[in-house]
Amino acid sequence: MISQKHRFHGQKAITRVYRQGQAVRGSQMSLKYLRSNRVEQFRVAVVVSRKVHKSAVVRNRIRRRIYEALREMAPQIIQPWDLVFVVYSDEMAETAYIKLQSDLQSMLEKAGIIS
């Protein structure tokens, strides 16, 4: 799991990313991102709607898998960014972990967050 210092606290910051941020869209999820000058480290939120899957167990599994993949990539993200991942597909719960990591890596590279 990703550490507490890399998580959002409160709805206002997430709303700010939705309104002012840029987007990169993948096949099963999208990334909204915004450069942050309020904190020293990056912050991440993963949004999995009930429309994706009715079961909270599956939605939480998707969220945990993305957080874990991002935790492993954390040393590559050196600048303070606000990142919000929005999941569109319930297939993320069954996707191979290596494919999930490569999708996240390519989205972060497209956004210019990692090199």
C-alpha positions, 0 to 999 in steps of 0.5 A, spaced: 500 500 500 502 507 498 504 511 504 499 516 508 504 522 505 502 520 498 495 520 499 489 526 498 486 529 504 479 532 503 475 533 497 477 540 495 484 537 492 481 532 488 476 537 485 482 542 483 485 536 479 479 535 476 478 542 474 485 544 472 488 538 470 490 535 464 488 528 462 491 522 459 487 516 457 488 509 457 484 503 455 481 501 462 483 507 466 485 515 465 489 519 469 488 526 471 494 530 473 496 537 475 503 540 478 503 541 485 506 547 489 502 546 495 506 539 497 513 537 497 511 529 494 506 527 489 499 525 491 495 519 488 488 518 488 484 512 485 477 513 483 473 506 482 465 508 481 460 503 483 458 503 475 465 499 474 463 494 479 457 493 484 461 489 489 465 493 494 470 487 494 472 488 487 472 495 487 477 495 493 481 490 489 482 494 483 484 500 488 489 496 492 492 493 485 493 500 482 496 503 489 501 497 489 504 498 482 504 506 484 508 504 490 513 500 486 514 506 481 514 512 487 522 513 486 521 515 479 516 520 481 521 526 483 517 532 483 510 534 486 504 532 482 497 531 484 495 524 480 488 522 480 486 515 476 479 514 474 478 506 472 473 505 467 473 497 466 472 492 471 477 487 468 482 491 472 481 486 477 483 480 473 488 484 469 495 481 469 499 485 474 505 486 469 500 489 464 497 493 469 504 496 471 506 497 464 499 501 463 501 505 468 508 506 466 506 508 459 500 513 462 505 516 466 510 517 461 505 520 456 504 525 461 511 527 462 511 525 470 517 520 469 522 519 464 
